[in-house]
Structure formats: structure tokens, C-alpha cells
Amino acid sequence: MNTIHPSAIIDTNAVLGDGIEIGPYCVIGPNVKIGDGSRLFSHVVVDGHTTLGKECEVHPFARIGGPTQDLKYAGGTTYVEVGDKTVLRECVTINCGTRDGEVTKVGSGTLLMAYCHVAHGCNIGNGVIVSNASQFAGEVIIEDRATISGLIGAHQFTRIGTLAMVSCPRLALDAPPYMITQGTDSTVTGINTVGLTRRGFSEETRTILRQAHKLLYRSDMNFSDALAKIETDLPDIPEIHHLVNFYRSSSRGVTR
């Protein structure tokens, strides 16, 4: 049985799962699907072609599925998809895509704290934590289990790698996986030891990643030579394979 406050406005075409709570003054549009056990506290707007997963929490004054702010939008149907057990705190905004068929995605088990903004076409992974008032411009990719501090502005098309820790006011280049990017100049200062340890990565894996960081950031080699040496000298564990591919596939460049 769903619990719906009498002041909530829900379009008759919206698809609601079971065990949903919808609080006062929420507005749910006609193309919205909300999964079982999700809770919308109050004054939440969910519109557009939006799918909200199971057991999500959406806090007051969030707007999920609003139209893109990209002036290139030329019509068409665009989407928002939010995974299961994700928490969207107060005043979070997630916009639909720009191109016809484009999806803005937020994964499962992710926490977006108050006043975060996710623009058109972003793809945020699973288990990501984003602190208050961080803003992601269009087409930003955040891989699984990254941690992002508050008040960060990420440039369009930037990427943040898995298990990265990012704490800088402006991110204009990609932040590498498993590492800490911080400071006003967005400097990579070392591996994310605390995050890796908490996630159960072995000391052996952490040591190999430290060696990779040393070759990339503490040697006289450029990235291309350092990556080649990493491939020849370090064990071919999955984390090294992903790290190397991340650098080589970067279109904007990776932070120094």
C-alpha cells in the first residue's frame, strides 16, 4: 500500500510501485516511474521521462527530470534514470538529456547531498558520494565509488575515475581512478589509501598503485612513457589495467 499525502499532485499516467511514500506538495509527472519502497519527503518535483529506482529517498525541493538547460536542445524525448537505494538530498537537480534519446544517469547506492546539480547527459556510477553544492556540467562521467567534496565545479566532458577522491574548486581535466586530486590547482597528490582500504583492497594492490603513481607523478617521464613502463614493470592486475586505459582514453587530458 502506498502512502500519499492529499496535497500531492500525481498524474494519472505515472507508474508507482508498492510501498511508496509521497509527502506534502509533491508533483509527479505523466511519464514518471517510481520503484517500490521509495520515499519523496515533501515539495519534490519529478517530471520528464524519469525512472526512479527502488527504495530511493528524495528530500524536499529536489527536482528530478527537469528539462535540459543546454541551448542546443532541438526537441525530442530525453530521459533521467536513477538507480535503487540512491539518496537525493535537499534541492538536488537532475536534468534530462539534450539529444533525442539521451539519458542522464545516476547509479544505485549513490548519495547526492544538498544543492548538487547533475546536468544533461551525465553518467554517475554506483556507490558515489557527492558533498553539498557540487555542480556537474553536461556529459560528465563519474565512475563507481568515487568520493567528491563540496563546492566543486566539473567542466563538461570531464571524467572522475573509480575510487577517486576529488577535492578542488574546479575540475577541468579528468581525475584519475584510485587517486586523490585536490587543491586550487587540481593536483594529484597520491593514491586514495583510506578509500581503498575501506573498500577491502589488499596492501599488495595498494603498493602496486603507489608504484604506478610514482611513475606517473614523481618521475621525469611523460604520461606516455610512464604508462608504457607501468605495463612492462608492474603486475597486470585489474586495477592497473583500468588505470592505464583511463589515461589512454582521455579526451580532455588527465590532471597532473
C-alpha positions as CSV (number, residue, x, y, z in Angstrom):
1,M,0.0,0.0,0.0
2,N,1.3,3.5,-0.9
3,T,1.1,6.4,1.5
4,I,0.3,9.6,-0.5
5,H,-0.4,13.0,1.1
6,P,-3.6,14.5,-0.1
7,S,-1.8,17.7,-1.2
8,A,0.4,15.8,-3.6
9,I,-0.4,16.1,-7.3
10,I,0.2,12.8,-9.2
11,D,-0.6,12.4,-12.9
12,T,-2.8,9.5,-13.6
13,N,-0.3,8.1,-16.1
14,A,2.5,8.0,-13.6
15,V,3.6,4.4,-12.7
16,L,4.0,3.9,-9.0
17,G,5.4,0.7,-7.4
18,D,4.4,-0.7,-4.0
19,G,5.1,0.7,-0.5
20,I,5.9,4.2,-1.8
21,E,5.6,7.3,0.4
22,I,4.8,10.7,-1.2
23,G,4.8,13.7,1.1
24,P,3.0,17.0,1.0
25,Y,3.0,19.2,-2.1
26,C,5.0,16.8,-4.3
27,V,4.3,16.9,-8.0
28,I,4.7,13.7,-10.2
29,G,4.5,14.0,-14.0
30,P,2.8,11.7,-16.5
31,N,6.0,9.9,-17.8
32,V,7.5,9.1,-14.4
33,K,8.1,5.6,-12.9
34,I,8.9,5.2,-9.2
35,G,10.1,1.9,-7.8
36,D,8.9,0.0,-4.8
37,G,9.6,1.4,-1.4
38,S,10.8,4.9,-2.5
39,R,10.1,7.9,-0.4
40,L,9.6,11.5,-1.5
41,F,9.5,13.7,1.6
42,S,7.8,16.9,0.6
43,H,7.8,19.6,-2.2
44,V,9.6,17.2,-4.6
45,V,9.0,17.6,-8.3
46,V,9.7,14.5,-10.5
47,D,8.8,15.1,-14.2
48,G,10.1,14.4,-17.7
49,H,10.7,10.8,-18.8
50,T,12.2,9.8,-15.4
51,T,12.6,6.4,-13.8
52,L,13.4,6.4,-10.1
53,G,14.6,3.1,-8.7
54,K,13.5,1.1,-5.7
55,E,14.0,2.3,-2.1
56,C,15.2,5.8,-3.1
57,E,14.9,8.9,-0.9
58,V,14.2,12.3,-2.4
59,H,14.3,15.2,0.0
60,P,12.5,18.5,-0.1
61,F,12.7,20.9,-3.0
62,A,14.6,18.5,-5.3
63,R,13.7,18.5,-8.9
64,I,14.4,15.3,-10.9
65,G,13.8,15.1,-14.6
66,G,13.6,18.8,-15.4
67,P,14.4,19.9,-19.0
68,T,18.0,20.4,-20.1
69,Q,19.5,23.9,-19.7
70,D,21.5,23.3,-22.9
71,L,20.5,25.8,-25.5
72,K,21.3,23.2,-28.2
73,Y,18.2,21.2,-27.3
74,A,16.2,20.9,-30.6
75,G,13.4,18.7,-29.4
76,G,12.9,15.0,-29.0
77,T,12.5,12.7,-26.0
78,T,15.2,12.6,-23.4
79,Y,15.4,10.8,-20.1
80,V,16.6,10.5,-16.5
81,E,17.4,7.2,-14.8
82,V,18.1,6.9,-11.1
83,G,19.2,3.5,-9.6
84,D,18.0,1.7,-6.5
85,K,18.7,2.9,-2.9
86,T,20.0,6.3,-4.1
87,V,19.6,9.3,-1.8
88,L,19.0,12.8,-3.3
89,R,19.1,15.4,-0.6
90,E,17.5,18.9,-0.4
91,C,17.4,21.0,-3.6
92,V,19.2,18.4,-5.8
93,T,18.5,18.9,-9.5
94,I,19.0,16.3,-12.2
95,N,18.2,17.4,-15.8
96,C,17.1,15.3,-18.8
97,G,19.4,14.8,-21.8
98,T,19.9,17.2,-24.7
99,R,20.0,15.0,-27.8
100,D,16.9,12.9,-28.7
101,G,17.2,9.7,-26.7
102,E,19.9,10.9,-24.4
103,V,19.8,9.6,-20.8
104,T,21.1,11.3,-17.7
105,K,22.0,8.5,-15.3
106,V,22.6,8.2,-11.6
107,G,23.5,4.8,-10.3
108,S,22.5,2.7,-7.3
109,G,23.5,3.4,-3.7
110,T,24.7,6.9,-4.6
111,L,24.4,9.9,-2.3
112,L,24.0,13.4,-3.7
113,M,24.0,15.9,-0.9
114,A,22.1,19.2,-0.8
115,Y,22.2,21.6,-3.8
116,C,24.1,19.3,-6.1
117,H,23.3,19.7,-9.8
118,V,23.6,17.0,-12.5
119,A,23.3,18.4,-16.0
120,H,22.3,16.8,-19.3
121,G,23.9,13.5,-20.3
122,C,25.9,13.0,-17.1
123,N,26.6,9.4,-16.1
124,I,27.2,9.0,-12.3
125,G,28.0,5.4,-11.2
126,N,27.1,3.2,-8.3
127,G,28.2,4.0,-4.7
128,V,29.3,7.6,-5.5
129,I,29.3,10.1,-2.7
130,V,29.0,13.8,-3.6
131,S,29.1,16.5,-0.9
132,N,27.0,19.7,-0.8
133,A,26.6,22.1,-3.7
134,S,28.9,20.3,-6.2
135,Q,27.9,21.0,-9.8
136,F,28.4,18.8,-12.9
137,A,28.2,20.3,-16.3
138,G,26.9,18.3,-19.3
139,E,28.3,14.9,-20.2
140,V,30.4,14.4,-17.1
141,I,31.2,10.8,-16.2
142,I,31.8,9.7,-12.6
143,E,32.8,6.1,-12.2
144,D,31.7,3.8,-9.3
145,R,32.6,4.6,-5.7
146,A,34.2,7.9,-6.3
147,T,34.0,10.5,-3.5
148,I,33.7,14.2,-4.3
149,S,33.8,17.0,-1.8
150,G,31.5,20.0,-1.8
151,L,31.5,23.2,-3.9
152,I,33.2,21.5,-6.9
153,G,32.5,22.6,-10.4
154,A,33.3,20.0,-13.0
155,H,33.7,21.1,-16.7
156,Q,31.8,19.5,-19.5
157,F,33.0,16.1,-20.6
158,T,35.4,15.6,-17.7
159,R,35.7,12.2,-16.1
160,I,36.3,11.1,-12.5
161,G,37.7,7.6,-12.1
162,T,36.6,4.9,-9.8
163,L,37.5,5.2,-6.1
164,A,39.0,8.7,-6.8
165,M,38.9,11.3,-4.1
166,V,38.3,14.8,-5.5
167,S,38.6,17.9,-3.5
168,C,39.3,21.0,-5.7
169,P,37.1,24.0,-6.6
170,R,37.3,23.5,-10.3
171,L,37.9,20.3,-12.3
172,A,38.8,21.0,-16.0
173,L,40.7,17.7,-16.7
174,D,40.0,14.1,-15.8
175,A,40.6,13.0,-12.2
176,P,42.3,9.5,-12.3
177,P,40.9,6.4,-10.6
178,Y,42.3,5.3,-7.2
179,M,44.0,8.7,-6.6
180,I,43.4,11.9,-4.7
181,T,43.0,15.1,-6.7
182,Q,43.0,18.2,-4.6
183,G,43.9,21.9,-4.2
184,T,43.2,25.0,-6.1
185,D,45.4,23.8,-9.0
186,S,43.8,20.3,-9.1
187,T,46.9,18.4,-8.3
188,V,47.1,14.6,-8.0
189,T,48.8,14.1,-4.6
190,G,48.8,10.3,-4.1
191,I,46.6,7.2,-4.0
192,N,43.3,7.2,-2.1
193,T,44.7,4.9,0.6
194,V,41.8,5.4,3.0
195,G,39.1,4.7,0.4
196,L,41.0,1.7,-1.0
197,T,41.5,0.2,2.5
198,R,37.8,0.7,3.4
199,R,36.8,-1.0,0.2
200,G,38.9,-4.0,1.0
201,F,41.7,-3.6,-1.4
202,S,44.8,-5.5,-0.3
203,E,48.1,-4.0,0.8
204,E,49.7,-5.6,-2.2
205,T,47.2,-3.9,-4.6
206,R,47.7,-0.5,-2.8
207,T,51.5,-0.9,-3.1
208,I,51.3,-1.5,-6.8
209,L,49.1,1.5,-7.3
210,R,51.6,3.6,-5.3
211,Q,54.3,2.5,-7.7
212,A,52.1,3.5,-10.6
213,H,51.5,6.9,-9.0
214,K,55.3,7.3,-8.5
215,L,56.0,6.6,-12.2
216,L,53.2,8.9,-13.4
217,Y,53.8,11.8,-11.0
218,R,57.2,11.5,-9.3
219,S,59.4,10.6,-12.2
220,D,60.7,12.7,-15.1
221,M,58.7,10.7,-17.6
222,N,55.7,12.0,-19.6
223,F,52.5,10.1,-19.2
224,S,53.0,8.0,-22.4
225,D,56.4,6.7,-21.2
226,A,55.2,6.2,-17.7
227,L,52.2,4.2,-18.9
228,A,54.5,2.0,-21.0
229,K,56.8,1.4,-18.1
230,I,53.8,0.6,-15.8
231,E,52.7,-2.1,-18.3
232,T,56.1,-3.7,-18.5
233,D,57.3,-3.4,-14.9
234,L,54.1,-3.7,-12.8
235,P,51.9,-6.7,-12.3
236,D,48.9,-6.8,-14.7
237,I,46.2,-6.6,-12.1
238,P,42.7,-5.3,-13.0
239,E,43.3,-2.0,-11.2
240,I,46.5,-1.3,-13.3
241,H,44.7,-2.3,-16.5
242,H,41.9,0.1,-15.7
243,L,44.3,2.9,-14.7
244,V,46.2,2.6,-17.9
245,N,43.1,2.5,-20.1
246,F,41.7,5.6,-18.3
247,Y,44.8,7.7,-19.1
248,R,44.9,6.5,-22.7
249,S,41.2,7.0,-23.4
250,S,41.2,10.6,-22.0
251,S,39.9,13.2,-24.5
252,R,40.4,16.2,-22.2
253,G,43.7,15.1,-20.6
254,V,44.3,13.9,-17.0
255,T,45.2,16.2,-14.1
256,R,48.9,16.5,-13.2
